[in-house]
Amino acid sequence: MDAAFKFFFKYPLLVFEQGDFVLGLSRPTTLALLVAAALAVAALITYRSIAHDGPVRDKVVLVALRVGLVVVLLFCLARPMLVLKAAVPQQNFLGILVDDSRSMMIADDEGRPRSQFVQRQLTGPNAALLQELSKRFVLRFFKFSASAGRVASAAEAHYEGTSTRLGDALERARDELSGLPLAGIVMFTDGADTSDASLDDALASLKARSIPVFPVGLGQERFTRDIQISRVETPRIVLKGSALVVDVVVSQTGYSGKTVSLNVEDGGRIVTSQPITLPPDGQSLTAKVRFMTNDAGARLFRFRIAPQEGEEVTQNNARDALIEVRDRQEKVLYYEGEPRSEGKFVLSAVEGDKNLSVVWLLRTAENKYYRRNVSTPDEVIGGFPKTREELFAYRGLILGSVEAAAFTPDQLRMIADFVNKRGGSLLMLGGRRAFAEGGWAGTPVGEVLPVVLDTDSGRKGPEYFSMLAVRPTRDGASSPVTQIADTEEHSGDRWSEMPEVSAVNPIHAVKPGATVLLTATDKQKQDQVVLAYQRYGRGKAVAMPIQDSWIWKMDAKIPVEDLTHATYWRRLVRWLVDGVPDLVNVTTTQDRVEPGEAVKIVAEVSDKAYAEVNDSHVVATVTSPSGKKSEFPMEWTVTRDGEYRASFVPDEAGVYDIKVDAARATGDQKSLGNSEVHVRASAGDAEYFDAAMRGSLLRRVAEDTGGRFFTASNANLVPEAVTYTGRGVTVVEERDLWDMPILLLLLVGLLSGEWAFRRVRGLA
């Protein structure tokens, strides 16, 4: 296209875009043109008055051809020209930025890596583009990836960078070249910016200083054959033995409808493999992958699809996720207000799980209690906890068939705070003393629950009772809590086979923001909520208004060896304790960093009543992959209660263990607790994801700074484009347009057209 334009109009299109069109008329020439125009008009009038017997259309065509010929001649005589501000050769500097990241080694240029264009055009004695730029400008070279720096030539780029920061590179070049007569900056890149920072500030600064940027985009804007795992959503911390359902987002081009295996690997060992059918080209698929976390410690799980034939990029077929698998026992308090079968079957279901400890408190009579699984002789000896410290020692709370009147107002508020402030989980089970039937409506706990408590809902008599065939909702079908079989499909089939259970609490509505996982239809043909939850403050509240889930174990049609009831309850209780905060919680801003990139550690410290502590002594002990230990004092942030921060820079590749200990800074300096997290230092692979050339981003860089976007196919026009930006030391150039080939072709065409028309119409 550019070559054709130059052939017809003498100069490239960009010269016309950057120049000003003027007519180079002197006074004598203007008078001569006016006389010539007057004579031409007179001739045309005379020509029009000649008698002609033919159609009027013939005369109109002939007049139009002759007028066109005259106009072209007058235009040429008016001496049209372009006025441009051209950079004075060797008086201006030009910044050359070369992308030094690994994505430049992607071979999507007819099997050649993107970097080969840079090597061919900017390095060596035969580099045409380098020679042309060197004739016009004083060149200054930079290479950039995670950071940018000056180099002697483009040959010093080795394309090993693991990330790309376009904004930092532009700012570095701007600062290095400040104070010099700068014609602009030329950037050779695929535009794969992997930083989180916005380009807005860098582009605004360049525009304010009138520094145009000319990006040369390398690579394809869209791959023809590629599979990519775009995102994996995993929890950061889980309990050993947990069943995870992880969302894996897969996109592709060129393999629509193909079935591939999505593998999950732990330390090179495949823990699960799931077939998926790839979506149409350019679309994404979210696959739900199920696997178990059977080994404790910092586990690096890899989600991978094997490379397919013809793939242009294979490095984006895998994603890694670092998951902290903790092997510890989590405590849950289960309080029943009356003897019934549900409690002992719940305890029986979870007693085989070494990571769960359910303390059972059963009220057998007024002020008399039966305790089971207590850790000390004094644990809950006086009944339900009366202090925040005692209750907040648990991570989950299950309330069975017990009325609200059994608790003091302080205890009711304490239960609400257990969810809201402590971040624990509350599960209320169905029963004749639960929900509205137990007087919970209007209490602080009633506000926490995810369901609407209506004392009159669904009653036709003094009591409500329904047998329910439980089924999962759409959310429940994919939730790990309600997965009672090895696959989602089998789990749905298994629920349809489960025996009916009963409910005495009519719960038909949930609060805004709540999610229903299990439902049923009661005898009044209304949807009865069976399992629902909502986030409330730091924790979550769950409602399960059925009274005899033990039927799923003891019904006559359930085989003795069937573990469905135990599987359901173990997953439900594990879900209750999942994500519940400790007294000391430690996080890092990322679970993976580059070696040499700072790791920011954030710790939240509370006392046993879960009140934030601002005067504690907090130390982070970092253990490197080689076993070297380093201590880093953590400082209170002041801006947020109980929050402490520190940072360190990893100098080895591998997994770092970070343990944070907190103690009172005054008095007896009693320990408040500790917590542990891991972070991985390794070369990143972000360069290979969404690795197609980002033309839209590079076009924006050019437009916002007054430059022009190029690709490898028209990069030969870069010297001309930079020369006529009008920046730096310039001189005015006038380029004649009267001798453009298009004008000669028009003259010949008009004359030939008139002659041909006369011959055809018999007027010659």
VOZA-448363 format. One line per 5 residues: number of its first residue (from 1); their letters; for each residue x, y, z of C-alpha. Coordinates in steps of 0.02 Angstrom, whole numbers, plus 32768, in hexadecimal, padded with zeros to 4 digits. Example, Ala and Ser with C-alpha at 12.3 -4.5 7.8 and 13.67 -1.06 7.14 Angstrom:
REM VOZA-448363
1> as> 8267:7F1F:8186  82AC:7FCB:8165;
END
This chain:
REM VOZA-448363
1> mdaaf> 8000:8000:8000  808A:807B:8030  80ED:8050:7F93  8056:806C:7F23  8032:8114:7F75;
6> kfffk> 80E6:814B:7F5D  80E2:8115:7EA5  804B:8182:7E7F  806C:8216:7EF2  812A:821D:7EEF;
11> ypllv> 813C:821A:7FAD  8101:81A2:8035  805A:81C2:808B  80AE:81F0:812F  8105:8283:80D7;
16> feqgd> 805B:82C7:80A6  801B:82AD:8156  80AC:830C:81A5  80BC:8399:8124  8056:8435:8100;
21> fvlgl> 800B:8449:8052  802B:84F3:8000  802C:8540:7F51  80D1:858F:7F1D  8085:861F:7EB7;
26> srptt> 80E4:86BF:7E93  8089:875D:7E57  80B8:874A:7D9F  8088:8693:7DA4  7FE2:86BE:7DF5;
31> lallv> 7FBB:873E:7D6D  7FEC:86C2:7CE6  7F7A:863E:7D32  7EEA:86B8:7D3C  7F00:86E5:7C84;
36> aaala> 7F0E:862C:7C56  7E73:8605:7CBA  7E12:8692:7C65  7E47:8654:7BBA  7E17:85A3:7BEA;
41> vaali> 7D6B:85DC:7C23  7D52:863F:7B83  7D86:85A9:7B1C  7D0D:853A:7B79  7C7F:85B7:7B5D;
46> tyrsi> 7CA9:85BD:7AA6  7CB3:8500:7AA2  7C09:84F6:7AF3  7BBB:856A:7A72  7BF1:84FF:79DE;
51> ahdgp> 7B59:84B2:798D  7B4F:83F9:799F  7AC5:8385:796B  7AF2:82FB:79E4  7AA8:82DB:7A91;
56> vrdkv> 7AC4:835A:7B1B  7B19:82D0:7B7F  7BA9:82CB:7B02  7BC8:8384:7B17  7BC3:8374:7BD6;
61> vlval> 7C44:82E8:7BD4  7CB8:8346:7B5F  7CAC:83E5:7BC6  7CCE:8385:7C67  7D6A:8331:7C1D;
66> rvglv> 7DAB:83D7:7BDD  7D89:842D:7C85  7DE4:83A2:7CDF  7E79:83B6:7C6C  7E7E:8470:7C8B;
71> vvllf> 7E71:845B:7D48  7F03:83E0:7D4B  7F6D:8457:7CE2  7F42:84EB:7D51  7F6B:8484:7DEC;
76> clarp> 8017:8459:7DA7  8038:850D:7D76  8009:8544:7E27  80A5:84E7:7E63  805A:847D:7EF1;
81> mlvlk> 80D5:8448:7F77  80E8:83FE:8025  8141:8461:80AB  8194:83F4:812E  8204:840B:81C4;
86> aavpq> 8292:8390:81A7  8310:835B:822A  83BE:8399:8202  842E:8300:81E2  849F:82D2:8274;
91> qnflg> 845F:8363:82DD  83D8:8301:8338  83D6:826B:83AC  8365:81D4:8399  8341:8156:8423;
96> ilvdd> 833A:80A0:83EB  82E4:802C:8469  82F4:7F71:844E  8284:7EF6:84AA  82F9:7E7B:8502;
101> srsmm> 8274:7E05:8548  825A:7D4D:8526  81BC:7D68:84C1  822C:7DAE:8437  8268:7CFB:841B;
106> iadde> 81B9:7CBF:83EA  81C9:7C7D:8338  8127:7CBF:82EA  8179:7D18:8255  816F:7C89:81D8;
111> grprs> 81CE:7C1C:8252  824D:7CA4:827C  8258:7CF5:8329  8222:7DAA:833C  82D1:7DD9:8372;
116> qfvqr> 8315:7DAB:82C7  82C9:7E49:827D  832D:7EB2:82F9  83CC:7E51:82D4  83B2:7E63:8218;
121> qltgp> 8383:7F1C:8217  83E7:7F64:82A8  8485:7EFB:82B8  8511:7ECF:8240  855F:7F28:81AB;
126> naall> 84CA:7F08:8139  8443:7F48:81AE  83E0:7FB8:8136  8372:800D:81B7  8407:8030:822A;
131> qelsk> 8468:807E:819B  83D9:80EF:8168  83B9:8129:821A  8473:8145:8238  847E:81B9:81A2;
136> rfvlr> 83FA:822B:81EA  840A:8220:82A8  8482:8205:8338  8443:8160:837F  8436:8130:8436;
141> ffkfs> 8409:8079:8459  83AA:8031:84EE  8372:7F82:8515  82E2:7F60:858B  8280:7ED6:85DF;
146> asagr> 8261:7EDF:869B  82D7:7F75:869B  8325:7FE3:8616  83D8:8018:85F9  844E:8066:857A;
151> vasaa> 84AE:7FF2:8506  852D:8012:847D  84C6:7FBD:83F6  842F:7F4E:83D9  84A5:7EB9:83D1;
156> eahye> 84AE:7EBB:8490  83F9:7E80:849F  83F5:7DC8:84D1  8337:7DB3:84E3  8339:7D61:858E;
161> gtstr> 82CC:7DDB:85F1  823B:7D8B:864F  81C9:7E24:8651  81AC:7EC3:85ED  818B:7F72:862F;
166> lgdal> 816C:7FE8:85A0  8147:807F:860D  81EA:806F:866E  824C:805B:85CC  8201:80F9:8580;
171> erard> 8222:815D:861D  82D6:8120:8626  82F6:8153:8571  82A1:81FB:858E  830E:8220:8625;
176> elsgl> 83B0:81E7:85D2  8390:8253:8539  834E:82ED:8592  83A5:838E:8561  83D5:834B:84B5;
181> plagi> 8387:837B:840E  8319:82E0:8403  82BB:82B3:8365  825D:8224:83B8  8265:8172:83FB;
186> vmftd> 8257:80D6:8391  8221:803A:83F1  8236:7F89:83AB  81C2:7F19:8410  8130:7EA1:840C;
191> gadts> 80D6:7F0F:848B  80C4:7E84:850C  80C0:7EF6:85A5  80B9:7E85:863F  80C0:7F0C:86C4;
196> dasld> 802A:7F41:872D  8056:7FF9:871D  7FF5:8068:86A7  8048:80B7:8610  7FE4:8157:8626;
201> dalas> 8067:81B8:8689  80F6:8189:8616  8094:81B7:8578  8055:825A:85C3  8108:828C:85EF;
206> lkars> 8146:8266:853F  80B6:82C7:84F1  80D7:835C:8562  818D:835F:8529  815D:8346:8471;
211> ipvfp> 81BD:82A2:8462  8168:8233:83E0  8177:8177:83F0  817C:8107:8356  8156:8053:838A;
216> vglgq> 8186:7FCA:830F  8116:7F36:833A  8166:7E8C:8321  8107:7DE9:8315  8055:7DB9:82E9;
221> erftr> 7FC3:7E16:8334  7F67:7D70:833F  7FAB:7CC0:8343  7F63:7C42:82CA  7F80:7BA9:8338;
226> diqis> 7F94:7BBA:83F4  7F4D:7B76:8498  7F60:7BDD:8536  7F34:7BC2:85ED  7F04:7C76:860F;
231> rvetp> 7EDD:7C6F:86C8  7ED7:7BF6:875B  7E77:7C26:87F8  7EB4:7BC7:8891  7EAC:7BEA:894B;
236> rivlk> 7F4F:7C21:899B  7F3B:7BB4:8A37  7EDC:7B0F:8A4B  7ED1:7A84:8AC9  7F25:79DF:8AA4;
241> gsalv> 7EAE:7964:8A55  7E3A:79EB:8A0F  7DDC:79CB:896E  7DF7:7A62:88FD  7D8F:7A99:8869;
246> vdvvv> 7DFC:7B11:8806  7DC7:7B81:8775  7E40:7B74:86E4  7E23:7BEE:8653  7E5C:7BAB:85AA;
251> sqtgy> 7E5D:7C0B:8504  7E95:7BD4:8458  7E9D:7BF7:839E  7EAA:7B73:8317  7E70:7ADD:837E;
256> sgktv> 7DB5:7AFC:838E  7D55:7A63:83C9  7DEF:79FA:83ED  7DF2:7993:848C  7E92:79A0:84F3;
261> slnve> 7EC7:7968:85A0  7EDC:79E8:862A  7F57:79A1:86A9  7F78:79DA:875B  8028:79AF:8796;
266> dggri> 8073:79B7:8844  8130:79AE:883F  812B:795D:8794  80AB:78DB:87CB  8001:78E1:8776;
271> vtsqp> 7F7B:78EC:87FC  7EE8:78FA:8785  7EC6:7902:86CA  7E27:7946:8680  7DF2:7948:85C7;
276> itlpp> 7DB0:79EF:8587  7D6A:7A22:84DE  7DB9:7AC2:84A0  7D45:7B55:847C  7D31:7BB0:83D4;
281> dgqsl> 7DC2:7C1A:8397  7DDF:7CB6:83FF  7D6C:7C80:848C  7D92:7C44:853C  7D5B:7BAC:859D;
286> takvr> 7D56:7B9F:865B  7D7A:7AEC:868E  7D59:7AB4:8741  7DE5:7A3F:8775  7DD7:79D2:8811;
291> fmtnd> 7E69:798E:8874  7EA0:7968:8926  7F29:79B9:898D  7F72:791F:89DF  8022:795D:8A05;
296> agarl> 8049:79E7:8A82  80BE:7A79:8A65  80D6:7AF9:89DD  809A:7A99:8944  80B9:7AD7:8893;
301> frfri> 8028:7A9A:8828  8039:7AA4:876C  7FA1:7AAB:86FA  7FD7:7A73:864D  7F98:7A46:85A0;
306> apqeg> 8013:79E7:8536  8054:7A49:849D  7FF1:7A25:8401  8032:7A11:8350  8051:7AB7:82FA;
311> eevtq> 8048:7B24:8397  80A6:7BC8:8382  80BF:7BE2:843E  80C9:7B4D:84B5  8108:7BA5:8552;
316> nnard> 8058:7BE7:8577  800E:7B37:8583  8033:7B2F:863E  8012:7B96:86DA  805E:7B7E:8786;
321> aliev> 8008:7B9E:882C  805B:7B9B:88D7  7FE2:7B58:895A  8005:7B52:8A13  7FC5:7AA8:8A4F;
326> rdrqe> 7FBC:7AAB:8B0D  7FBB:7A0D:8B75  7F6B:7A43:8C18  7ECD:7A21:8C7B  7E43:7AA3:8C70;
331> kvlyy> 7DC7:7AB1:8D00  7D0B:7AC6:8CEB  7C8B:7AD8:8D78  7BE6:7A7C:8D5C  7B5D:7AAD:8DD9;
336> egepr> 7ABB:7A49:8DE1  7A2B:7A80:8E4F  79D7:79D6:8E5C  7A06:791F:8E48  79E8:78E3:8D96;
341> segkf> 7A3B:7873:8D14  7A85:78FA:8CA5  7B16:7926:8D17  7B60:7879:8D2F  7B5B:7856:8C74;
346> vlsav> 7BB1:78FB:8C4D  7C3C:78CE:8CC8  7C47:7820:8C7F  7C57:7867:8BD0  7CEB:78D9:8BF8;
351> egdkn> 7D46:7872:8C7C  7DB0:781C:8BF7  7DF2:78C3:8BBA  7E93:78E7:8C1A  7E8E:799E:8BE8;
356> lsvvw> 7DE5:79BF:8C39  7DB6:79C2:8CF1  7CFD:79DD:8D16  7CDC:7A01:8DCD  7C2A:79C8:8DF5;
361> llrta> 7BCA:7A24:8E7C  7B1F:79D6:8E9D  7AA3:7A21:8F18  7A53:798C:8F6F  79F0:79EF:8FEF;
366> enkyy> 79EF:7A9E:9036  7AA4:7ACC:9060  7ADC:7A1B:903A  7B4A:79F2:8FA5  7B9A:795F:8F51;
371> rrnvs> 7C46:7984:8F06  7CA8:7923:8E86  7D52:793C:8E32  7D87:79C6:8EAA  7E41:79EE:8EB4;
376> tpdev> 7E48:7A19:8F6D  7DDE:79E9:9005  7D9D:7A9C:9013  7D6D:7AB7:8F5C  7CB6:7AF0:8F51;
381> iggfp> 7C98:7AA1:8FFD  7C1B:7B28:9028  7BBD:7B1E:8F84  7BC7:7B93:8EF0  7C5E:7C0B:8EF8;
386> ktree> 7C3D:7CAB:8F5A  7CD5:7D0F:8F1F  7D13:7D43:8E75  7DBE:7CF5:8E94  7D6F:7C4B:8EB9;
391> lfayr> 7CFB:7C4C:8E22  7D79:7C9A:8DAB  7DF2:7C0B:8DCB  7D86:7BA5:8D52  7D87:7BBD:8C96;
396> glilg> 7CD6:7B82:8C78  7C32:7B7C:8CD9  7BA0:7B06:8CB9  7AFA:7B29:8D0E  7A7E:7A99:8D10;
401> sveaa> 79CF:7A99:8D56  79E7:7B1C:8DDB  797A:7BB4:8DFE  79BA:7C67:8DFF  7979:7C7C:8EB1;
406> aftpd> 7A00:7C02:8EEC  7A81:7C8C:8ED0  7A99:7D31:8F29  7A94:7DD2:8EC3  7B51:7DDC:8ED3;
411> qlrmi> 7B64:7D2B:8E90  7AF3:7D52:8DFB  7B5C:7DEA:8DD0  7BF8:7D83:8DEC  7BBD:7D00:8D6D;
416> adfvn> 7B9C:7D89:8CED  7C4A:7DD1:8D0D  7C93:7D22:8CFC  7C62:7D2D:8C45  7C6F:7DE7:8C26;
421> krggs> 7D11:7E14:8C81  7D6A:7D72:8CA9  7D4A:7D30:8BF9  7D08:7C87:8C32  7C7E:7C22:8BE0;
426> llmlg> 7BD1:7C02:8C26  7B63:7B70:8BF1  7AB0:7B64:8C31  7A59:7ABC:8C1D  799F:7A9E:8C13;
431> grraf> 7939:7A67:8CA9  78A1:7A93:8D0E  7907:7B14:8D71  7967:7B5C:8CDE  794A:7BEF:8C69;
436> aeggw> 78A3:7C49:8C81  785D:7BB8:8CE7  78E8:7BD5:8D65  78CA:7C90:8D72  7966:7CC2:8D11;
441> agtpv> 790B:7D45:8CA8  7939:7DF5:8CDD  79D6:7DC0:8D3A  7A89:7DF0:8D09  7AA0:7D3C:8CCE;
446> gevlp> 7A04:7D48:8C63  7A54:7DDC:8C0A  7AEE:7D73:8BE4  7A90:7CDF:8B9A  7A7F:7CD9:8ADC;
451> vvldt> 79C5:7CAB:8ADF  7927:7D0E:8B02  78D4:7CD9:8BA5  7817:7CE5:8B94  77B6:7CA3:8C29;
456> dsgrk> 7717:7C89:8BC2  7761:7C4D:8B1C  7716:7BB0:8AD4  76AB:7B7A:8B6A  7600:7B2D:8B53;
461> gpeyf> 75F5:7AF1:8C05  7650:7B04:8CA8  76EB:7AAE:8C65  7748:7A9F:8BC1  778F:79F9:8B85;
466> smlav> 77C9:79C6:8AD7  7827:7935:8A8B  78A8:7976:8A0F  7901:792A:897A  79A0:7991:8978;
471> rptrd> 79EE:79CD:88D5  7A81:7A42:88B1  7A65:7AEC:8862  7AD1:7B2A:87D2  7B4C:7B73:8850;
476> gassp> 7B44:7AD6:88B7  7B6A:7A65:8823  7C18:7AB1:8814  7C3B:7AD4:88CB  7CBC:7A63:8920;
481> vtqia> 7C4D:7A62:89BC  7BC1:7A00:8969  7C2D:798E:88FD  7BFF:78E0:893D  7C48:7883:88A7;
486> dteeh> 7CE6:788A:883F  7C9E:78F8:87B4  7C1B:7980:87A8  7BAB:7912:873D  7BB8:787D:87B2;
491> sgdrw> 7B9C:78ED:8847  7AF8:792C:87FC  7AC1:7879:87DA  7AEE:7847:888C  7A86:78D3:88D7;
496> sempe> 79EF:7898:8873  7A03:77ED:88C4  7A12:782A:8977  7980:7803:89ED  790C:788D:8A25;
501> vsavn> 792E:78EE:8AC4  78B8:7957:8B2D  78AA:7A0C:8B60  7845:7A63:8BE6  7884:7B11:8BBB;
506> pihav> 7830:7B62:8B23  78BE:7BC4:8AD0  788C:7C01:8A23  78F0:7CA1:8A0A  79A4:7CD7:8A1B;
511> kpgat> 79EE:7D83:8A35  7A3A:7DEB:89A8  7AEA:7DAE:8989  7ACA:7D00:89CE  7AE9:7C64:8965;
516> vllta> 7A7E:7BC7:8967  7ADE:7B25:894C  7A59:7AA2:8974  799D:7AB1:8960  78FF:7A47:8961;
521> tdkqk> 7843:7A57:8946  77D6:7A47:89E0  7726:7A04:89F1  76DE:7AAF:89C6  773C:7AAD:891F;
526> qdqvv> 77B0:7B37:8958  786C:7B37:894A  78B7:7B0D:89F3  7968:7B48:8A16  79D5:7AB5:8A4B;
531> layqr> 7A83:7B04:8A4A  7AAA:7BBE:8A35  7B37:7C32:8A68  7B70:7CE6:8A63  7C0D:7D47:8A8E;
536> ygrgk> 7BF3:7DB2:8B28  7C7F:7E25:8B5E  7D1F:7DC0:8B65  7CC8:7D17:8B70  7C38:7CB5:8B25;
541> avamp> 7B8F:7C7C:8B64  7B3D:7BDA:8B29  7A8C:7B9A:8B3D  7A58:7AE2:8B28  79A2:7AD9:8B62;
546> iqdsw> 798D:7A1C:8B5E  798B:79B6:8BFE  79C0:7906:8BCD  7A4D:78FE:8B50  7A7A:785B:8BAA;
551> iwkmd> 79F7:7807:8B3C  7A79:7812:8AB0  7ADA:7795:8B18  7A54:7729:8B69  79CC:7719:8AE6;
556> akipv> 79A9:7665:8AB5  79DB:767F:8A00  7A87:76C5:8A2F  7B0D:763C:8A33  7B70:762A:8AD4;
561> edlth> 7C13:7652:8A7C  7BCC:76EF:8A2B  7C30:778B:8A5F  7BC3:7811:8A12  7B89:7857:8AB9;
566> atywr> 7C3A:785C:8AFD  7C7C:78AC:8A5D  7BF8:7933:8A62  7C15:7961:8B18  7CD2:795E:8B0D;
571> rlvrw> 7CCF:79D4:8A7A  7C4D:7A43:8ACE  7CB2:7A54:8B70  7D54:7A6D:8B10  7CFE:7AF7:8AB0;
576> lvdgv> 7CCA:7B47:8B55  7D7E:7B55:8B91  7DC5:7B84:8AE6  7E0B:7C35:8ADF  7DE9:7C5B:8B96;
581> pdlvn> 7E70:7CD5:8BD3  7EEB:7CB1:8C60  7F28:7D29:8CE6  7FBB:7D4E:8C74  7F9C:7D4C:8BBA;
586> vtttq> 8028:7D65:8B3E  801A:7D81:8A83  8089:7DB8:89F4  8051:7E26:8966  8081:7D9C:88EB;
591> drvep> 80A1:7CE2:88F8  812B:7CED:8874  81AF:7D71:8855  8248:7D83:87E8  82F0:7D65:883E;
596> geavk> 8329:7E11:8875  8276:7E54:887E  823E:7E8D:892B  81C0:7E23:898A  8148:7E8A:89F4;
601> ivaev> 810C:7E33:8A93  806B:7E6A:8AE9  8039:7E28:8B95  7F97:7E47:8BF4  7FA6:7E30:8CB1;
606> sdkay> 7F15:7E1C:8D2C  7F01:7DE6:8DE0  7E97:7D53:8E1B  7DFB:7DBF:8E13  7E2B:7DEA:8D5F;
611> aevnd> 7E49:7EA1:8D84  7ED5:7EEB:8D1B  7F7A:7F03:8D75  7FE6:7F98:8D46  8071:7F89:8DC6;
616> shvva> 80AF:7ED9:8DA5  815F:7EA0:8D7B  8154:7E4B:8CD0  81E4:7DF3:8C79  81E6:7D98:8BD2;
621> tvtsp> 8261:7D08:8BC3  8287:7CDF:8B0D  82D6:7C39:8AE1  8323:7C31:8A33  8320:7B95:89C4;
626> sgkks> 83D3:7B6F:89FC  83A1:7B78:8AB5  83E9:7C22:8ADF  837F:7C80:8B60  8369:7D3C:8B69;
631> efpme> 8301:7DA4:8BE1  82A2:7E41:8BAE  824B:7EAE:8C32  819C:7EE0:8BFC  815D:7F90:8C1C;
636> wtvtr> 80AB:7FC6:8C43  8064:8021:8BAC  800A:80A4:8C18  7F84:80B8:8B92  7F2E:8014:8BC0;
641> dgeyr> 7F18:7FC5:8C6B  7F75:7F23:8C86  7FCF:7F27:8BDE  808C:7F12:8BD3  80FB:7F14:8B39;
646> asfvp> 81AA:7EE2:8B04  8202:7EAF:8A65  8297:7E4C:8A2A  82ED:7E29:8985  8307:7D71:8957;
651> deagv> 83B2:7D4A:890F  8394:7C92:88E9  8319:7C37:887A  829F:7BC5:88D5  821B:7BC7:895D;
656> ydikv> 8236:7C37:89F5  81E6:7C12:8A9E  81A8:7CAD:8AFA  8179:7C98:8BB2  8136:7D2C:8C13;
661> daara> 8137:7D2E:8CD3  80DB:7DB2:8D38  80EB:7DD7:8DF3  80B6:7E61:8E68  8137:7EEC:8E64;
666> tgdqk> 8114:7F1C:8F19  80F2:7EC2:8FBB  8113:7E07:8FBA  8134:7E09:8EFD  80BD:7D76:8EED;
671> slgns> 80B3:7D26:8E41  801A:7D54:8DDA  8037:7CCC:8D5B  808D:7CA9:8CB7  8064:7C82:8C03;
676> evhvr> 80BE:7C42:8B6B  80B8:7C5D:8AB0  8123:7C31:8A1A  8156:7C91:8980  81B0:7C56:88E5;
681> asagd> 823F:7CB1:8891  8251:7C7A:87DD  825D:7CBC:872D  81AE:7CEC:86F6  8153:7CAC:865E;
686> aeyfd> 80DC:7D3F:8648  8132:7D69:85A3  80E3:7CD1:8551  802F:7CF6:8581  7FC7:7D65:850F;
691> aamrg> 8069:7D6B:84AC  8024:7DA3:8405  8063:7E4D:83CC  7FF7:7ECF:8423  7FD7:7F45:8394;
696> sllrr> 7F4D:7FA4:83ED  7FC1:7FD2:847D  804E:8007:8409  7FD7:806E:839E  7F9F:80C7:843B;
701> vaedt> 8055:80ED:846A  806F:8139:83BE  7FCD:819D:83BC  7FE1:81E3:846C  8092:8221:844B;
706> ggrff> 807D:8260:8398  80DE:81D1:8349  80AE:814A:82CE  8099:808E:82DD  80F8:8019:8269;
711> tasna> 810A:7F5F:8250  8199:7EF8:820C  814D:7F06:815D  815A:7FC5:8153  81E6:7FEA:81CE;
716> nlvpe> 824E:802D:813D  81E3:80CB:8149  821C:80F1:81FB  82AF:8162:81C8  823E:81CD:815B;
721> avtyt> 81B9:81D8:81E2  8232:820E:826A  8289:828A:81F8  81EB:82F0:81DC  81A3:82F4:828D;
726> grgvt> 81DC:83A9:82A1  8238:8380:8345  82EB:83AC:836D  8359:8415:82FB  82F8:842A:8258;
731> vveer> 82FD:8483:81B1  826A:84AE:8140  825C:8446:80A1  81EC:8469:800B  81BD:83D4:7FA1;
736> dlwdm> 816D:83F2:7EF6  80D0:8393:7ECB  80B0:83D1:7E19  8114:8341:7DD0  80B8:82B6:7E2E;
741> pilll> 8098:8220:7DBC  7FE1:8226:7DE6  7FD2:82D1:7D91  8025:8294:7CF1  7FB3:81FD:7CF1;
746> llvgl> 7F1C:826F:7D07  7F51:82DD:7C75  7F6E:8247:7C04  7ECE:81F7:7C40  7E64:8290:7C1F;
751> lsgew> 7EAC:82AD:7B71  7E9B:81F5:7B46  7DED:81F2:7B8C  7DB5:8284:7B20  7E01:8238:7A83;
756> afrrv> 7DB4:818C:7AA8  7D0A:81D9:7ACB  7D0E:8239:7A26  7D3C:819B:79C6  7CB1:8136:7A16;
761> rgla> 7C2E:81BE:79F8  7C6B:81E2:7946  7CA2:8293:796F  7D5A:8280:7940;
END
